[in-house]
């Protein structure tokens, strides 16, 4: 416990908690929670899988990230000003989504969900840049874990709490509540401190666009490293894309899914992330990535076992705990790795580039999952998801050599 207090008691590390919450709140509203709403209204499973495409802005955000590096809003500084703007726009878009219905208004839902994803991706650009700017190198592991904590608490709110509320309130009311909570996050932005390092922003759009790209691609192995980033969470993404429909299909109701998969799963992810941050502080990022990558791959087999057994609460709880603890460790390590690669002059654009590639995995890997389930069944689907983790593991010796304990990303 003393070690955890030492790692997480720093004010800079704690400052990213509220903004992590703000960053995480919108994602489930166009992802798992929206999936549950669609299942409730008997939307075809193939359509649910195709709806993964509304998350494309998370992949394309590199296109407008340079604007957020170049220009500074008049209020709250270079990073917090943009965060404030995106939070207000998100609150409005989610409120309009609350007025629709995926069963009778699928096109309107798709358009509004796409807008929510766009403003959410824009918020992520500057929240990620703020976190990278405010943390010192030795705090990256702990800061990544704290960001995951805030993010996952938000996922609890827009995921588990929204699911549970939907058993007692209409989906329209649930999404209205989420819109109000999104606007509440403005307080976190106002209270967040400014980074202490004085960084000169790009002086032109040309510098904002080409500066971060030339700085990144000038390093050895830059292209191969992008491939590693795309592949690192592939196995997890394939498994997660259909987990909510999987649990509902096994016979668990929405309250059970919300309480176990979302709420208990969140607690497990938070524990995994915080444990991962402590492990990184002790043994270094590179060795941690090896351990986390292997654990998050093997953990998908717990859902294979659940699929073979059928509806079983103890096995469901165990599977959710194991998968989320391992996934939380992997996420914390991966976020720390991405932050270690960024130049503070261009953190918005460089981090957006790296996370866009990470988002590409989530979007494209989710599209065929509904067809895969229908072709292979649930147990074989989760077994196949493990194979998706192997390419990144094979690249670990190059980008995270075991004998290098540094927090610096190396090629």
Phi, psi and omega per residue, in radians:
X1 nan -0.695 3.126
X2 -1.054 -0.682 3.117
X3 -1.111 -0.704 -3.137
X4 -1.160 -0.699 3.110
X5 -1.115 -0.695 3.123
X6 -1.103 -0.715 -3.093
X7 -1.282 -0.727 -2.959
X8 -1.830 -0.038 -3.092
X9 -1.429 -0.067 -3.124
X10 -1.237 2.380 -3.083
X11 -1.111 -0.586 3.119
X12 -1.176 -0.644 3.105
X13 -1.171 -0.739 -3.119
X14 -1.211 -0.427 -3.067
X15 -1.169 -0.363 -3.105
X16 -1.507 -0.063 -3.062
X17 -1.112 -0.921 -3.109
X18 -1.115 -0.687 3.136
X19 -1.248 -0.510 3.021
X20 -1.123 -0.661 3.077
X21 -1.085 -0.812 3.136
X22 -1.072 -0.677 -3.128
X23 -1.186 -0.620 -3.068
X24 -1.464 -0.363 -3.021
X25 -1.043 -0.768 -3.033
X26 -1.280 -0.419 -2.924
X27 -1.052 -0.846 -3.113
X28 -1.145 -0.452 -3.105
X29 -1.211 -0.299 3.007
X30 -2.019 0.136 -3.119
X31 -2.117 -1.935 -3.013
X32 -1.102 -0.695 -3.140
X33 -1.174 -0.719 3.066
X34 -1.125 -0.634 3.064
X35 -1.038 -0.782 3.136
X36 -1.103 -0.708 3.079
X37 -1.053 -0.733 -3.138
X38 -1.187 -0.695 3.074
X39 -1.081 -0.725 3.116
X40 -1.019 -0.635 -3.116
X41 -1.687 0.326 2.996
X42 1.047 0.652 3.040
X43 -1.287 2.453 -3.093
X44 -1.014 2.452 -3.089
X45 -1.045 -0.619 3.128
X46 -1.158 -0.627 3.097
X47 -1.168 -0.690 3.109
X48 -1.041 -0.732 3.107
X49 -1.124 -0.737 3.136
X50 -1.125 -0.525 -3.139
X51 -1.096 -0.181 3.029
X52 -1.020 -0.379 -3.113
X53 -1.170 -0.321 3.130
X54 -1.163 -0.239 3.115
X55 -1.505 0.135 -3.134
X56 -0.949 -0.643 3.115
X57 -0.957 -0.509 3.098
X58 -1.138 -0.458 3.104
X59 -1.511 -0.581 -3.036
X60 -1.636 0.028 -3.017
X61 -1.096 -0.296 3.075
X62 -1.046 -0.416 -3.078
X63 -1.174 -0.586 -3.136
X64 -1.988 -0.001 3.082
X65 -1.025 -0.669 3.132
X66 -1.026 -0.527 3.089
X67 -1.103 -0.584 -3.116
X68 -1.411 -0.347 2.974
X69 -1.392 -0.651 -3.030
X70 -1.351 -0.805 -3.000
X71 -1.810 2.557 3.131
X72 -2.092 2.059 3.078
X73 -1.040 2.721 -3.056
X74 -1.211 -0.384 -3.120
X75 -1.877 2.423 2.934
X76 1.201 0.158 3.002
X77 1.601 -3.105 -2.966
X78 -1.054 -0.761 -3.094
X79 -1.698 -0.828 -3.034
X80 -1.185 -0.487 3.107
X81 -1.104 -0.784 3.097
X82 -1.161 -0.653 3.115
X83 -1.047 -0.763 3.137
X84 -1.034 -0.790 -3.125
X85 -1.075 -0.823 -3.097
X86 -1.171 -0.592 3.107
X87 -1.110 -0.720 3.130
X88 -1.148 -0.760 3.129
X89 -1.139 -0.648 3.102
X90 -1.116 -0.759 3.115
X91 -0.998 -0.742 3.129
X92 -1.181 -0.764 -3.111
X93 -1.139 -0.701 3.110
X94 -1.166 -0.633 3.103
X95 -1.098 -0.716 3.099
X96 -1.193 -0.638 3.091
X97 -1.065 -0.566 3.123
X98 -1.114 -0.337 -3.101
X99 -1.558 -0.015 -3.060
X100 -1.852 -3.041 3.096
X101 -2.621 2.174 -3.101
X102 -1.166 -0.427 3.124
X103 -1.304 -0.756 -3.065
X104 -1.801 -0.305 -3.100
X105 -2.310 0.984 -3.042
X106 -1.096 -0.607 -3.128
X107 -1.192 -0.774 3.115
X108 -1.085 -0.726 3.107
X109 -1.083 -0.744 -3.138
X110 -1.095 -0.762 -3.121
X111 -1.140 -0.812 -3.118
X112 -1.197 -0.667 3.079
X113 -1.096 -0.640 3.086
X114 -1.133 -0.687 3.087
X115 -1.138 -0.750 3.096
X116 -1.040 -0.762 3.115
X117 -1.094 -0.676 3.141
X118 -1.112 -0.865 -3.135
X119 -1.207 -0.579 3.091
X120 -1.160 -0.758 3.089
X121 -1.090 -0.663 3.109
X122 -1.136 -0.726 3.072
X123 -1.086 -0.737 3.129
X124 -1.019 -0.674 -3.130
X125 -0.938 -0.885 -3.039
X126 -1.466 -0.507 3.046
X127 -1.149 -0.760 3.098
X128 -1.105 -0.715 3.119
X129 -1.143 -0.733 3.112
X130 -1.041 -0.823 -3.116
X131 -1.079 -0.752 3.137
X132 -1.141 -0.619 -3.134
X133 -1.277 -0.655 -2.985
X134 -1.471 -0.405 -3.087
X135 -1.564 2.532 3.051
X136 -1.534 2.781 -3.023
X137 -0.902 -0.761 -3.092
X138 -1.301 -0.117 3.138
X139 -1.745 0.019 -3.029
X140 -1.095 -0.745 3.138
X141 -1.100 -0.854 3.128
X142 -1.150 -0.694 3.120
X143 -1.130 -0.683 3.094
X144 -1.089 -0.753 3.134
X145 -1.136 -0.707 3.128
X146 -1.156 -0.654 3.076
X147 -1.102 -0.717 3.086
X148 -1.096 -0.687 3.100
X149 -1.014 -0.915 3.125
X150 -1.077 -0.735 -3.141
X151 -1.067 -0.777 -3.096
X152 -1.283 -0.543 3.025
X153 -1.087 -0.644 3.068
X154 -1.163 -0.686 3.099
X155 -1.136 -0.585 3.022
X156 -1.064 -0.728 -3.101
X157 -1.202 -0.877 -3.092
X158 -1.509 -0.148 3.104
X159 -1.847 -1.382 -3.070
X160 -1.090 -0.885 -3.111
X161 -1.088 -0.719 3.122
X162 -1.101 -0.699 3.118
X163 -1.109 -0.807 -3.126
X164 -1.130 -0.756 3.107
X165 -1.068 -0.556 -3.098
X166 -1.189 -0.302 3.039
X167 -1.379 -0.199 -3.082
X168 -2.159 -0.395 3.130
X169 -2.185 2.900 3.050
X170 -1.255 2.738 3.075
X171 -1.072 -0.557 3.113
X172 -1.087 -0.740 3.116
X173 -1.169 -0.689 -3.140
X174 -1.053 -0.822 -3.128
X175 -1.214 -0.510 3.056
X176 -1.148 -0.702 3.097
X177 -1.103 -0.729 3.134
X178 -1.119 -0.622 3.098
X179 -1.104 -0.735 3.130
X180 -1.129 -0.715 3.117
X181 -1.134 -0.617 3.113
X182 -1.076 -0.742 3.134
X183 -1.195 -0.503 3.104
X184 -1.098 -0.471 -3.113
X185 -1.126 -0.237 3.074
X186 -0.953 -0.587 3.139
X187 -1.077 -0.663 3.123
X188 -1.097 -0.653 -3.131
X189 -1.185 -0.738 -3.129
X190 -1.126 -0.647 -3.067
X191 -1.473 -0.265 -3.083
X192 -1.191 2.413 3.130
X193 -1.344 2.752 3.043
X194 -1.394 2.549 3.037
X195 -1.033 2.526 -3.081
X196 -1.381 -0.502 -3.131
X197 -1.242 2.325 3.085
X198 -1.554 1.982 -3.095
X199 -2.024 2.277 3.102
X200 -1.439 2.068 -3.127
X201 -1.235 2.871 3.086
X202 -0.999 2.516 -3.068
X203 -1.582 -0.120 3.139
X204 -2.674 2.867 3.072
X205 -1.105 -0.671 3.132
X206 -1.035 -0.793 3.104
X207 -1.152 -0.657 -3.138
X208 -1.148 -0.544 -3.128
X209 -1.465 -0.893 -3.007
X210 -1.545 -0.444 -3.138
X211 -1.015 -0.938 -3.128
X212 -1.156 -0.579 -3.139
X213 -1.222 -0.786 3.131
X214 -1.159 -0.631 3.119
X215 -1.133 -0.679 -3.127
X216 -1.316 -0.855 -3.014
X217 -1.345 -0.093 3.060
X218 -1.329 -0.266 -3.136
X219 -1.412 2.690 3.137
X220 -1.204 2.376 3.083
X221 1.286 0.394 -3.056
X222 -1.091 -0.748 -3.101
X223 -1.186 -0.765 3.117
X224 -1.104 -0.597 3.103
X225 -1.144 -0.622 3.070
X226 -1.092 -0.676 3.089
X227 -1.107 -0.715 3.088
X228 -1.050 -0.724 3.138
X229 -1.131 -0.712 3.116
X230 -1.093 -0.665 -2.969
X231 -1.576 -0.300 -2.943
X232 -1.034 -0.701 -3.099
X233 -1.836 0.278 -3.044
X234 -1.029 -0.836 -3.133
X235 -1.050 -0.763 3.113
X236 -1.092 -0.726 -3.103
X237 -1.129 -0.764 3.118
X238 -1.034 -0.790 -3.118
X239 -1.161 -0.755 -3.043
X240 -1.249 -0.440 -3.043
X241 -1.044 -0.503 -3.071
X242 -2.142 0.235 -3.061
X243 -1.177 -0.713 3.116
X244 -1.090 -0.896 3.061
X245 -1.046 -0.591 3.125
X246 -1.061 -0.873 -3.109
X247 -1.162 -0.674 3.085
X248 -1.149 -0.658 3.141
X249 -1.181 -0.533 3.095
X250 -1.238 -0.260 3.106
X251 1.991 0.008 3.056
X252 -1.306 2.428 3.129
X253 -1.479 3.054 -3.024
X254 -1.145 -0.617 3.099
X255 -1.133 -0.722 3.118
X256 -1.144 -0.736 3.097
X257 -1.108 -0.741 3.129
X258 -1.122 -0.754 -3.063
X259 -1.271 -0.728 -3.053
X260 -1.587 -1.054 -3.054
X261 -1.192 -0.715 -3.093
X262 -1.504 -0.986 -3.046
X263 -1.267 -1.004 3.130
X264 -1.136 -0.645 3.084
X265 -1.088 -0.684 3.086
X266 -1.082 -0.809 3.132
X267 -1.036 -0.689 3.114
X268 -1.155 -0.710 3.119
X269 -1.128 -0.756 3.119
X270 -1.058 -0.799 3.103
X271 -1.054 -0.757 3.126
X272 -1.085 -0.740 -3.136
X273 -1.141 -0.805 -3.136
X274 -1.151 -0.700 3.063
X275 -1.113 -0.683 3.106
X276 -1.089 -0.721 3.088
X277 -1.077 -0.728 3.112
X278 -1.157 -0.690 3.118
X279 -1.118 -0.745 3.117
X280 -1.070 -0.695 3.123
X281 -1.119 -0.458 -3.067
X282 -1.597 -0.769 -3.025
X283 -2.000 -0.031 3.127
X284 1.624 2.818 -3.060
X285 -1.210 -0.760 -3.013
X286 -1.085 -0.885 3.124
X287 -1.112 -0.608 3.112
X288 -1.099 -0.714 -3.140
X289 -1.065 -0.670 3.074
X290 -1.030 -0.886 -3.097
X291 -1.112 -0.812 -3.077
X292 -1.147 -0.716 -3.102
X293 -1.092 -0.740 -3.133
X294 -1.208 -0.764 -3.128
X295 -1.113 -0.742 -3.095
X296 -1.229 -0.413 3.065
X297 -1.297 -0.891 -3.081
X298 -1.148 -0.526 -3.073
X299 -1.117 -0.388 3.116
X300 -1.104 -0.415 -3.131
X301 -1.169 -0.312 3.097
X302 -1.124 -0.553 3.094
X303 -1.346 -0.487 2.996
X304 -1.060 -0.781 3.129
X305 -1.098 -0.743 3.114
X306 -1.092 -0.691 3.129
X307 -1.120 -0.656 -3.140
X308 -1.246 -0.656 -3.113
X309 -1.341 -0.658 -3.061
X310 1.692 -2.866 -3.071
X311 -1.112 1.961 3.131
X312 -2.618 2.034 -3.101
X313 -1.116 -0.802 3.141
X314 -1.059 -0.745 -3.130
X315 -1.207 -0.651 3.087
X316 -1.050 -0.813 -3.131
X317 -1.082 -0.787 3.131
X318 -1.097 -0.755 -3.141
X319 -1.110 -0.778 3.141
X320 -1.098 -0.738 -3.127
X321 -1.098 -0.887 -3.083
X322 -1.104 -0.833 -3.087
X323 -1.105 -0.708 -3.085
X324 -1.351 -0.612 3.055
X325 -1.084 -0.827 -3.139
X326 -1.171 -0.695 3.100
X327 -1.132 -0.654 3.104
X328 -1.119 -0.715 3.071
X329 -1.070 -0.808 -3.130
X330 -1.087 -0.698 -3.139
X331 -1.162 -0.783 3.129
X332 -1.060 -0.773 3.123
X333 -1.133 -0.701 -3.114
X334 -1.185 -0.723 3.102
X335 -1.096 -0.754 3.102
X336 -1.075 -0.701 3.109
X337 -1.078 -0.775 3.142
X338 -1.117 -0.751 3.140
X339 -1.104 -0.595 -3.110
X340 -1.186 -0.284 -3.102
X341 -1.550 -0.204 -2.932
X342 -1.555 2.520 2.988
X343 -1.611 2.196 -3.031
X344 -1.121 -0.299 3.054
X345 -1.195 -0.488 -3.013
X346 -2.304 0.626 -3.020
X347 -1.067 -0.653 -3.122
X348 -1.069 -0.831 -3.074
X349 -1.294 -0.781 -3.116
X350 -1.154 -0.780 3.141
X351 -1.173 -0.614 3.088
X352 -1.110 -0.703 3.091
X353 -1.040 -0.827 -3.074
X354 -1.196 -0.759 3.141
X355 -1.325 -0.407 3.026
X356 -1.107 -0.707 3.089
X357 -1.159 -0.670 3.050
X358 -1.091 -0.720 3.106
X359 -1.176 -0.555 3.084
X360 -1.007 -0.696 3.089
X361 -1.054 -0.814 -3.097
X362 -1.109 -0.718 -3.077
X363 -1.254 -0.965 -3.022
X364 -1.277 -0.628 3.137
X365 -1.194 -0.443 -3.134
X366 -1.358 -0.435 -3.045
X367 -1.045 -0.861 -3.079
X368 -1.457 -0.017 -2.994
X369 -1.115 -0.642 3.100
X370 -1.096 -0.708 3.097
X371 -1.184 -0.644 3.122
X372 -1.100 -0.757 3.139
X373 -1.090 -0.778 -3.130
X374 -1.151 -0.526 -3.116
X375 -1.440 -0.683 -2.980
X376 -1.938 -0.380 -3.020
X377 1.560 2.882 -3.007
X378 -1.154 -0.782 -3.038
X379 -1.131 -0.780 3.132
X380 -1.222 -0.564 3.098
X381 -1.028 -0.824 -3.123
X382 -1.260 -0.500 3.052
X383 -1.175 -0.734 3.115
X384 -1.099 -0.568 -3.106
X385 -1.063 -0.486 3.123
X386 -1.130 -0.633 -3.132
X387 -1.072 -0.539 3.138
X388 -1.103 -0.340 -3.124
X389 -1.512 -0.274 -3.009
X390 -1.165 -0.718 -3.119
X391 -1.007 -0.732 3.137
X392 -1.142 -0.669 3.116
X393 -1.081 -0.662 3.129
X394 -1.192 -0.393 3.124
X395 -1.556 -0.165 -3.092
X396 -1.009 -0.693 -3.129
X397 -1.022 -0.487 -3.120
X398 -1.429 -0.753 -3.001
X399 -1.803 -0.213 3.065
X400 -2.505 1.130 -3.114
X401 -0.993 2.381 -3.011
X402 -1.008 -0.666 -3.052
X403 -1.447 -0.006 3.082
X404 -1.803 1.920 -3.069
X405 -1.556 0.029 -3.047
X406 -1.168 2.686 3.014
X407 -1.466 0.064 3.128
X408 -1.491 2.351 3.033
X409 -1.294 2.231 -3.069
X410 -2.225 2.680 3.125
X411 -2.004 nan nan
